[in-house]
Amino acid sequence: MFVKTYNTPQGPLVAACDAELLGKKLKEGVIVLDLDKHAGFYKGERTNEEKLCELLLQSGSANLVGEKSVGCAISAGLAQKSDIRRINGVSHLVILRI
C-alpha cells in the first residue's frame, strides 16, 4: 500500500491506495477514479496495515482505495462495510470527520 498525508485546517488527511491499483483507471457508469492521472495524490510512502491504521486513527479525514487500505479503516472501527462504495469491484471509502 501507498500512503500520503496532507495537513489541512481540519486535521490530517490520509490518502492510501493498494499498490497494485496505482496506474489503473476505474470506471462504472459516470463514476471515474483515475489512479493513473491522480497517482501522485496517493503515492507517498509504502506502508503496512498496522501503520496505516495508526495514521487513520490520528486523521481528520481519509480517501482510501483498495481492499487492504479500506480494510484498515474497517479494522480500526472508523467505518462499516455498508459505507464502502465499489467502483468496478474495487473498494473506495471516503471518511470525513466533522
Secondary structure, 3 states (H helix, E strand, C coil): CEEEEECCCCCCEEEEECHHHCCCEEEECCEEEECCCCHHHHCCEECCHHHHHHHHHHCCEEEEECHHHHHHHHHCCCCCHHHCEEECCEEEEEEECC
